[in-house]
Amino acid sequence: MEYIQNRLEQWDLERQTIKGPDITVYSCFLFLTNSILAEYYNYKTYSLLFLFLFITSIIYRVFRSNLTFIFDKCAIFSVIVYGGYVFYLNFTKMSFIRIALILSSFLYTFFLFYYGYYKKEYCYNKDPEIGLMYHSLLHLISSVGHHLIML
């Protein structure tokens, strides 16, 4: 719980130094495209999870608190786990290139977020605006990766 509190305090300090709008609010709308595509391909659970992720992501960015942070992380975790499940189900029908792109998108988002946290770069850049741009890139890459899982 201490990690969550420290992270929230850090994000609040970063947010206060941002000159323009938080670009990640806009990049969260990419998750709606995943929800629509999942609905189109009749992945009802996947669609609802992406809709939940969109909602929690927007709420977290507007009303930062421990509770909204936890809900957002639960939504992220749920989408990752269910995406892995759908990937597993469809694995034998996928081309090598598609599998490589999906795995690359997963590894790259992991790199941007966790390696960036470790090195204080990318999503955790000292300049909060650059960090938000990388976080928006993370939204884009993860959205594309999940699109590839469903196609």
Secondary structure, 3 states (H helix, E strand, C coil): CHHHHHHHHHHHHHHHHCCCCCHHHHHCCHHHHHHHHHHHCCCHHHHHHHHHHHHHHHHHHHCCCHHHHHHHHHHHHHHHHHHHHHHHHHHHHCCHHHHHHHHHHHHHHHHHHHHHHHHCCHHHCCCHHHHHHHHHHHHHHHHHHHHHHHC
